[in-house]
Amino acid sequence: MMNEINNIVAAERAKLNILLALKEEASYSSNEQLLQAWLDATGGVPVARAFVRQCMLELEELKAVKIKVAGELMIATITESGLEHVEGRAIIKGVLRPEVR
């Protein structure tokens, strides 16, 4: 039970970190390989590419990102809804809320 809760929290944190990374990009977009490196750097533990892809797909289902595929890579672009979440103006269920600044 505790491990399942830890996994849920880790996924919610990863989805927030993906949105934060996309917000910082000039194009508001990034590919799964760069997002994986970002999560490795910000999360403290390495994450599998499959985990990154799953988080990206869940964010797309939540309308927080749009995804396109270029060759073998998924590319995510943050949506207005995703921006509102990271800026604290809206809440997306299933994504960790950003810290109050």
C-alpha positions in Angstrom: 0.0 0.0 0.0 2.7 2.5 1.0 4.7 1.6 -2.2 1.6 2.3 -4.3 1.2 5.7 -2.7 4.9 6.5 -3.2 4.5 5.6 -6.9 1.4 7.9 -7.3 3.2 10.8 -5.6 6.3 10.2 -7.8 4.2 10.2 -10.9 2.4 13.4 -9.9 5.7 15.1 -9.1 7.2 14.0 -12.4 4.2 15.4 -14.3 4.6 18.7 -12.5 8.3 18.8 -13.3 7.6 18.0 -17.0 5.2 21.0 -17.1 7.7 23.2 -15.4 10.4 22.2 -17.9 8.1 22.9 -20.8 7.2 26.3 -19.4 10.9 27.3 -19.4 11.4 26.4 -23.0 11.2 29.2 -25.5 8.9 27.1 -27.8 7.1 25.6 -24.7 8.0 22.2 -26.2 10.5 19.5 -25.5 11.1 15.9 -26.4 11.0 12.8 -24.2 14.8 12.4 -24.2 15.4 16.0 -22.9 12.5 15.6 -20.4 14.0 12.4 -19.1 17.3 14.2 -18.5 15.4 17.0 -16.7 13.6 14.5 -14.5 16.9 12.7 -13.7 18.4 16.1 -12.7 15.5 17.4 -10.7 14.1 14.2 -9.2 17.3 12.9 -7.6 16.8 9.4 -9.1 17.1 8.2 -12.7 13.8 7.5 -14.4 13.0 5.1 -17.2 12.1 6.4 -20.7 8.8 4.4 -20.4 7.9 6.3 -17.2 8.5 9.6 -19.0 6.4 8.6 -22.0 3.6 7.4 -19.6 3.6 10.7 -17.8 3.5 12.6 -21.1 0.5 10.5 -22.3 -1.3 11.1 -19.0 -0.6 14.8 -19.3 -2.1 14.7 -22.8 -5.2 13.0 -21.5 -5.5 15.8 -18.9 -5.2 18.4 -21.6 -2.1 19.8 -20.0 0.1 19.1 -23.1 -0.3 18.3 -26.8 1.9 15.5 -28.1 3.3 14.9 -31.6 5.7 12.2 -32.7 8.8 12.9 -34.7 10.5 9.7 -35.7 11.0 7.7 -32.5 10.5 10.6 -30.2 7.4 12.1 -28.5 7.4 15.9 -28.3 5.2 17.6 -25.8 4.0 21.2 -25.9 2.4 22.7 -22.9 -1.2 24.0 -23.3 -2.9 27.0 -21.7 -4.3 24.6 -19.1 -0.9 23.3 -18.3 0.5 26.8 -18.0 -2.4 27.8 -15.7 -1.6 24.8 -13.4 2.2 25.6 -13.0 1.3 29.3 -12.4 -1.1 28.3 -9.7 -4.2 29.7 -11.4 -5.8 26.3 -11.9 -5.6 22.8 -10.6 -5.2 19.7 -12.7 -6.1 16.5 -10.8 -3.3 14.0 -10.9 -0.5 16.5 -11.1 1.2 17.8 -8.0 0.4 21.4 -7.2 3.3 23.8 -7.5 4.8 25.3 -4.4 3.5 28.7 -3.3 5.9 31.5 -4.1 
